[in-house]
Amino acid sequence: MKAFPNQYTLKENDVFYYLHIPKTAGMTFRTIVADHFCSNEICPATLGHMMAQVNPQDLPKYRLLHGHLVYVDFRTLLPQKHLVHATMLREPVAQLVSHYEYIRRMPTDPDYAKVKEMTLEEFVQDFTIANLRRNTQTHHLAKAARFNLKNLSAQDVFEIALESLDHFAFVGLVERFQDSLFLLSYIFGWRPIMNTRKENISKEKISQVKSDPRGICEAARNSSKKDYADRLSPTTLQLIKENTQLDQQLYDYASQILAIASRK
């Protein structure tokens, strides 16, 4: 049961923390949220290793944290602050396949050399790759509530993730991106947000929709489970499902929350 208020005004001691899960339209969402903060209120670190460049004395002045920062323990770094959490989830099959495709087209990615030679089946089963694990979305949500997840069973981590989700101020879905933005606006009392951003879109997907610029956003981010399932072998699809079972349950629960919230 959702524990965070349906509407909330950010207070002086609050820090808005957007937890960016890989391949969940995060670049677009980050820029949209950043529009509601002054530039000097935004922490410049968007990756875990970049936190080393942030002066610890400066950290409390920031009111927006956003990025791939799941391995940064902000509860310890900002004990006097109230973290207001937000995130976006994505249908698990689409999220995992998109992650695979992203690494294979990014020579600057640390895992590019390894992944470019992999089949999707091999990728799904290789947990030495950065940010890749079984039920990665569940893992991210759980770490937001309990930083140390060592020695916990998968089911325990899932239960923590469910409870964590209930305490998030906002959880949106990539597949319902515009609806999610409307809900974000409603929760925080911002003017209704229309999505006009097209961040981090692959060249391949842009080329597919050159004749329809308005379709770029949908083509780049909102590929559905059915879209991916249609081009995956039954064996590959089953393998992905086996490695994202808990993510699927989490996604289904988030879908219920969004559906209920959208009716209010």
N, C-alpha and C positions, 0 to 999 in steps of 0.2 A: 504494500500500500504506500503510495507516494506520501512522503513526510514533509517535503518542502512546500511552502505556500504557493498557491496558484498565481499570485501576483506578488512582486517584491521590488522594493526600492533600494538600490545599492546604498549602503551607509559608508561613513568615513573610514571605518575599520575593515571594510570588506575588500577582498581581492578577488576579482573575476578570474577564474582559472579555466581556460578552455583546454581540455585534454584532447589532443589531436591524435586519433588513431589512424595508422597508415591507410591511405586510399579510401578516405571517407569524405571527400570534397573539402578537406580541411583548409587548403590554401584560400579557397573562396570564402569559407566561413570566417577564417581569421581576419581577412581584410574587411569583411562586413562588420564584425564586432569591433575591430580597431577604430572604425569611424566614430564610435561612441565614447572614445577616450582621447585625451590630449596626448600628444606625442611623448611628452616627458613622463607620462603615467604608464607607458608601455615598456615592459621589460624587453630589452633587445635580444635576449637569448631565446631562440626557438628550437634549439637542439640541446640535448643533455650536456654534451661536451662544451658548449658555449657558456655554460654557467660559470666555468672557471674564469671567464673574462669579466664577470660581473662583480663589482666591489660589494662584499657582503653588507657594508654599511649603507649602500644604495638600495639594496633589495626591498626594504620595507616601504620605500617611497612609491614603488610601482603598484598600480591598481589593476593592471591587466597582465596576466601570464598566459602565453599561448604558444603551442607548438608540441613537438615530440619530446615531452618532458616527463614521461612516465617514470623514469629512473632517477628523478630528482625528488628528494623527500622534503617537500615544502612545509609539511606540518612541523618538521624539526627546524627548518630554516626560518620560518615565520610563526613562531609559537604564539605571538600576541595578535595575529591576524585571523580573520574569519574568511576561509576560502569558500567562495561561491562557485560551485562546479558546473561545467557545461560540456557536452560532447555531442558528436554525431556518430550514429551507428550505420552500418551498411549491410545489406543482405549478404550472409557469409560466403556463399559461393562466388558472388560477384566481387566481394572484397579481396578474397584470396587470389582469384585469377587476375584481377587488376594489379595486385601487388607484384605478381610474377611478371606480367607484361611491362610494368613500369621499370623494374630492375633491368630487364633485358634491353630496354631502349635508352638506358642511362649509363654511358661509359664512366661517368664520374662516381657512380655508386660503388661503395666498397665491395659489394658482392657481385658486381657486374661480370667479372671474368669467370666466376664460378657458375653463375646462373645462366649465362648466355649459352652454355653447353648443355644445360639441363632440359629434360622434358618436364612438362607440368607435373607428371606423376612423381618424378624424382624430387622436384621442388617441394611438393606437398609433404614429403616424408623426411626432408632434410632440415633438422632443427638447429643446425649450426649457423644458419643464415640470420643476420641481424633482424630483430623485431618479428621473426617468424617462429611460431610455436602453435601447438594445438590450441584452438579456441583463443586466438590472440585478443579479440575484443573483450572477452570475459576477463582475461588476464589484466588488461588495462583498467577496466572498471574496478576490479578487486584491489589493485595496487593503489587506487585513489583513496580507498578506505583503510587499507592495511598494507603498509609499505613492504613489510617482510612477509612473504608468502612461502618461505622455505618449509619443507616437510609437511605441507598441507596436501591433502588429496584433491583431485580434480573437482570432486563434488563439494568439498569445503570451499575451494576457491570460487566455485559457481555461486554458492549461497552468499558469500561475501560480496560478490559482484551484484547480485540481485538487491541486497540491502543497500549497497553503494548507490545503485541506480535510483532507488527510492529517495535518497537524500540529495541527488543532483537537482540543481535549480532548473536545468533544461537538458533534455535529451531529444535530439532530432533524428530524422531518418533521411539518408541520401535519396531514397526512392520517393520521398515526399518532401523534397527540399523547400519548395515555396511554402507549403503548409507549415513546415518547421520554422521558417523565418517569421511567418505571421505569429506563430505561438511564441517565439522568442521576443518579438515586439510586445506582445500582450503581457508576458510575464514581467518584463522590466519597465513597462510604461514608455517604450520608445515608439516613435512614429512607425506605422506599418512599413516593413522593409520589403522592397521588390528586388528580386535578384537580377542584377544586370552585369555581374562579374563573371569573367571567364578565365579564372586563374589555372595554371598548371595543366593545360590541355595538350594531349599528345599530338604531334604532327600528323600521325596516321589518322586520328579521328577527325582532326580539322579538315584534312583532305577529303574525307568522306562526305562532309557537309558544306563544302565551299559554296554550293549553289543556294544554301539556306543558312545564312549567318545566325538566324534566330534559333536554329536547331543545334548549334554547337554545344551549348550548355547541357542539353539533354543527352546528346550523343556521347559527350565526354564523361559525364558523371553518373547518369541514371540507367546504365545498362542493368537490366533486371536479371533475376535468377533464370528466367525462361530463356532470355537471350543467350546467356552463357551455356545453359544446359543443352540448348539446341546444337551447339558446336563442340560439345565434349562427348567422349565415348562413355558408355554406361559404366565402365570400370573406373575411369578417371573421376566421373561425377560421384560415384559411390565412395571413392577414396577421400574426396574432399568432404563429403558429408560426414564421414566417420571422424574426420579431424576437426569438424566444426559443429558437432552436435550441441554443445553447450552454448556456443555463440548463437545458434539458431533459436534455442529456447530464450536466450536473453533478448534477441531481436524481436521475437514474438511478444515478449512481455513489454518491451519498449513500444511496440506497435499499439498495444492495448492502451498504454498510458497516453500516447499521442492522440489516439482516437477519442478517448474520454475527454482529454484537455481541449481538443478542437471543438467539442460540442458545447463548451462552457462560454 
